[in-house]
Each structure stands twice: as C-alpha cells, then as structure tokens.
Amino acid sequence: MADEYGVAINTARSALEILRQEGLIAVRHGQGSYVLSQPESGGADAENADVPSVAAVHQQLAEINRRLAAIEERLNELAR
C-alpha cells in the first residue's frame, strides 16, 4: 500500500491505525485490513459529519509526507 500511494511504510501504518481507531476497518494479523460495514445513516447530516475528519486526516498525512521527504532528503545529503 505504501508503494501504491507513494508514502513511507510508517505513514501507511499510521493511516491504517487511525482508520482502525475510528472503527472504519478491522485488522486481522497475518490476513490484512478489511473495511467494516458502515453504520446505519441518520440522514444527510450524519453522512456529512465525517467529511471534515477525513479531510483533516488527509491534510495531516500530506504534511507528514512533506516533513518526511525533507528529512529523507537531508539524510541523503549527509550520507554523501
């Protein structure tokens, strides 16, 4: 998954952990991660209630990726 989305392994793991904590996926060690059924919707407002949190997670992951890329670049410079 990390390769598919162009992120570090730890970033992908962190994202999966957030999804697990929010009850959106189940993790079965040795088998993988599975999307859980969505709970009954309370209408359009209930469906839209999670949109800001998903956007916030996406923004946080983007920031982590930028910071990680800068760290990796600096480490590569130091290794030369």
GIKAQUI-V852447 format. One record per residue. N is the residue number from 0. RES is the residue in one letter. SS is DSSP state (hx for helix, st for strand, lp for the rest). PHI is phi in whole degrees, -180 to 180 (999 if undefined). D_FIRST is the distance of its C-alpha to the first C-alpha in whole Angstrom. Layout:
BEGIN
N_RES_SS_PHI_D_FIRST ; N_RES_SS_PHI_D_FIRST
END
This chain:
BEGIN
0_M_lp_999_0 ; 1_A_hx_-60_4 ; 2_D_hx_-64_5 ; 3_E_hx_-60_5 ; 4_Y_hx_-102_6 ; 5_G_lp_68_8 ; 6_V_lp_-124_8 ; 7_A_lp_-71_9 ; 8_I_hx_-58_8 ; 9_N_hx_-64_11 ; 10_T_hx_-65_10 ; 11_A_hx_-63_7 ; 12_R_hx_-63_9 ; 13_S_hx_-62_12 ; 14_A_hx_-62_11 ; 15_L_hx_-64_10 ; 16_E_hx_-65_14 ; 17_I_hx_-62_15 ; 18_L_hx_-62_14 ; 19_R_hx_-66_16 ; 20_Q_hx_-63_19 ; 21_E_lp_-83_19 ; 22_G_lp_76_20 ; 23_L_lp_-93_17 ; 24_I_st_-135_15 ; 25_A_st_-117_16 ; 26_V_st_-110_14 ; 27_R_st_-115_16 ; 28_H_lp_-57_16 ; 29_G_lp_85_15 ; 30_Q_lp_-119_14 ; 31_G_st_131_11 ; 32_S_st_-114_11 ; 33_Y_st_-128_13 ; 34_V_st_-72_15 ; 35_L_lp_-87_18 ; 36_S_lp_-61_21 ; 37_Q_lp_-73_22 ; 38_P_lp_-68_26 ; 39_E_lp_-55_29 ; 40_S_lp_-84_29 ; 41_G_lp_-96_32 ; 42_G_lp_114_32 ; 43_A_hx_-62_31 ; 44_D_hx_-63_31 ; 45_A_hx_-67_29 ; 46_E_hx_-66_27 ; 47_N_hx_-83_27 ; 48_A_lp_-62_27 ; 49_D_lp_-87_23 ; 50_V_hx_-59_23 ; 51_P_hx_-62_24 ; 52_S_hx_-68_21 ; 53_V_hx_-66_18 ; 54_A_hx_-63_20 ; 55_A_hx_-65_20 ; 56_V_hx_-63_17 ; 57_H_hx_-61_16 ; 58_Q_hx_-65_18 ; 59_Q_hx_-63_18 ; 60_L_hx_-64_14 ; 61_A_hx_-63_16 ; 62_E_hx_-65_18 ; 63_I_hx_-61_16 ; 64_N_hx_-62_15 ; 65_R_hx_-62_18 ; 66_R_hx_-66_20 ; 67_L_hx_-64_17 ; 68_A_hx_-61_18 ; 69_A_hx_-65_21 ; 70_I_hx_-65_21 ; 71_E_hx_-62_19 ; 72_E_hx_-63_22 ; 73_R_hx_-65_25 ; 74_L_hx_-63_24 ; 75_N_hx_-64_24 ; 76_E_hx_-63_27 ; 77_L_hx_-68_29 ; 78_A_hx_-75_28 ; 79_R_lp_-75_30
END
